[in-house]
Amino acid sequence: HPLSPTSQPMDSYDGESVLAAWPARCRKVQGKLVLTATRLSHIGEATAAPGDSATQAARAPIEIQLSGGKDVKFEFSKPKPDQDKALVQLSNIEASLGARLIVEFTCPANKWVHL
């Protein structure tokens, strides 16, 4: 599910209605953070040549299940004079993703809209 910078707004993702989507960087891969009723997914953009391992990594969505018993915790950063990155740290997620996952909102006009 790679996205290009000229992609149209997403109405659905993998058979589910998209509630919201934001330009975001996760694990050094630019893409979109997509929210559906059951999951939060980071879908990376293809940024390298086809067949390159970076392209393959960018195409594998990172998915956090929001249903199924685990209460995912979200911690949002606040703007500071010396730090302009809008970050959200997710914890209490699947062990395969690690103890925590950090996502950076990258749209300059909307990256602080969550405050």
C-alpha positions in Angstrom: 0.0 0.0 0.0 2.7 2.6 -0.9 1.6 6.2 -1.1 3.0 8.9 -3.3 3.1 12.6 -2.4 0.2 13.2 -4.9 -2.1 10.5 -3.5 -5.7 11.4 -3.1 -7.3 11.3 0.4 -7.9 7.8 1.6 -11.5 6.7 1.9 -10.7 3.1 2.9 -7.7 1.0 3.9 -7.6 -2.8 3.7 -11.4 -3.0 3.6 -12.0 -0.5 6.5 -13.2 3.1 6.4 -10.5 5.6 7.2 -11.5 7.9 10.0 -8.5 10.1 9.7 -5.0 10.2 8.1 -1.9 12.4 8.7 1.4 12.8 7.0 3.9 11.2 9.4 7.3 9.6 9.8 7.8 6.3 11.6 11.1 4.4 11.9 12.7 7.0 9.6 10.2 6.3 6.8 7.9 9.1 5.6 4.3 8.1 4.9 0.8 8.4 6.3 -0.6 7.5 9.7 -4.0 6.0 9.1 -6.8 5.5 11.7 -9.6 3.1 11.2 -12.1 1.7 13.8 -9.8 -1.2 14.7 -6.2 -0.1 14.0 -3.7 2.6 13.6 -1.3 2.0 10.7 1.7 3.8 9.3 1.9 3.2 5.6 5.3 4.2 4.2 6.0 5.9 0.9 8.2 4.2 -1.6 11.3 6.3 -1.7 14.0 4.1 -3.3 14.3 2.3 -6.6 12.2 -0.8 -7.1 13.8 -3.9 -5.7 15.9 -1.9 -3.2 15.6 -3.1 0.4 14.6 0.4 1.5 11.6 0.2 -0.8 10.6 -3.1 0.5 10.8 -1.9 4.1 8.8 1.2 3.3 6.0 -0.9 1.8 5.4 -3.0 4.9 2.8 -1.2 7.0 3.3 -0.9 10.8 0.0 -1.8 12.3 -1.2 -1.4 15.9 -4.5 -3.2 16.7 -6.9 -1.0 18.7 -9.3 -3.8 19.5 -8.6 -7.0 21.2 -8.1 -6.2 24.9 -4.9 -4.1 25.0 -5.2 -0.5 26.0 -2.7 1.3 23.8 -1.2 4.3 25.5 -0.6 7.6 23.6 1.8 10.3 24.9 1.9 13.5 22.8 4.8 16.0 22.8 4.2 19.7 23.3 5.9 22.5 21.3 9.1 23.8 23.0 11.5 26.6 21.9 14.3 24.1 21.3 12.2 21.2 19.9 9.8 21.6 16.9 9.0 18.0 16.3 5.4 16.9 17.0 5.7 13.4 18.3 3.4 10.7 19.7 4.8 7.8 21.6 2.7 4.6 21.6 3.2 2.0 24.3 1.4 -1.1 25.5 1.5 -2.4 21.9 2.3 -5.8 20.4 5.6 -7.2 21.5 6.7 -7.7 17.9 6.8 -3.9 17.5 9.0 -3.3 20.6 8.2 -1.7 23.9 7.2 1.6 22.3 6.8 3.2 18.9 7.4 6.9 18.1 5.7 8.6 15.3 6.4 12.2 14.1 3.6 14.3 12.5 5.2 16.0 9.5 2.6 18.4 8.1 3.9 21.9 9.0 0.4 23.4 9.0 -1.3 20.7 11.1 1.3 18.9 13.1 0.1 20.5 16.4 -3.6 20.1 15.7 -3.9 17.4 18.5 -3.2 20.0 21.2 
